[in-house]
Amino acid sequence: ANDDCYPTEDTSVAKMGLTYGSFAAVCLAGFIVLCCMTVLLLYFVGKRKNRGNAITPAMEQKRTDDEYALSEIGKNSVYSYFVTNSNFGWLAAVATVGIQVGILVIFIIASEANLQDDKTDIKFDWKCPRDTDVCEDKSDLTYAGWFIFFVLMAAFLAKDVISGSKLIYHSARVRHDRHSRIRYFFGGMILCSITLFAFYVSTVYNKAIATSNTELIVNSVIVLFVMELDEWIFSDFEAINKKWTAHAEDGTIDKMNEKIASQQEELRKLRESQVKGEQIASRQEEELRKLRELVEKIQESQAAASASDSESHT
């Protein structure tokens, strides 16, 4: 309508000379630098504490570390490929992240306060009648709506941020080799970054277009649905070929551990049989030694008897 208006004052981001997109890029770069510095600091602290100690992990420890990383990043997500060595998996995971970011960028562009751009979704929630100088805000959005929004986002996204942070911290352990450390760090970084970006996008988009509490919640659910894309793609892979998702099967590591335990049991039995064999051989050698001593005594007694007979005949 002709009476619809929108405030012409700049947003907080615009006052810094940035758009929502460029501000997100700056924040992402700062977050990556902060995480890199934190991991390096934790790594050198851990290396100093373990100075002089063996830090090369056994195969069992490596499997345990991989299982931990897999559980943190999510076994039913394409992101799980980031903690594996699968080239196909990495390609699929990177492509999925690219699709999610691309969709979220569309929301960012639609949030920009550029009324000359037809791509913007900004709602005119002010009424400025021509017969008066007073404008009225027609928005029904309340603090209760924003409270529900933050609760909803926290409930769905907090777990990913926590898990990603734990995976980044896990990558700083000294015992990891370089490839494992890179896999863990990259996986945790991607999980945290895409989650925080989704929260940022949902916030600025709702701030730009939501005019009621129901719109606020609906818009939030749409962004959260985008964040489920990695799990849906993983389900598609599983339906096409279960071998593609075999790394995330429940019990895979348990089966490996059972196999290791079985091999260790066989090795123990082999060592016991080897020890028993050595004991038997030792007893046989002892019996042979005694037999030789007995033969020597018999030979000596026979020689003495022969000498005695020779002397008597003489």
HELIX and SHEET records of a PDB file:
HELIX    1   1 SER A   12  LYS A   15  1                                   4    
HELIX    2   2 TYR A   20  LYS A   49  1                                  30    
HELIX    3   3 MET A   59  ILE A   73  1                                  15    
HELIX    4   4 VAL A   78  VAL A   83  5                                   6    
HELIX    5   5 ASN A   87  SER A  111  1                                  25    
HELIX    6   6 TYR A  143  HIS A  170  1                                  28    
HELIX    7   7 ARG A  178  ILE A  209  1                                  32    
HELIX    8   8 ASN A  213  MET A  227  1                                  15    
HELIX    9   9 LEU A  229  ILE A  240  1                                  12    
HELIX   10  10 LYS A  242  ALA A  248  5                                   7    
HELIX   11  11 THR A  252  HIS A  313  1                                  62    
SHEET    1   A 3 ASP A   4  CYS A   5  0                                        
SHEET    2   A 3 TRP A 126  LYS A 127 -1                                        
SHEET    3   A 3 GLU A 136  ASP A 137 -1                                        
END                                                                             
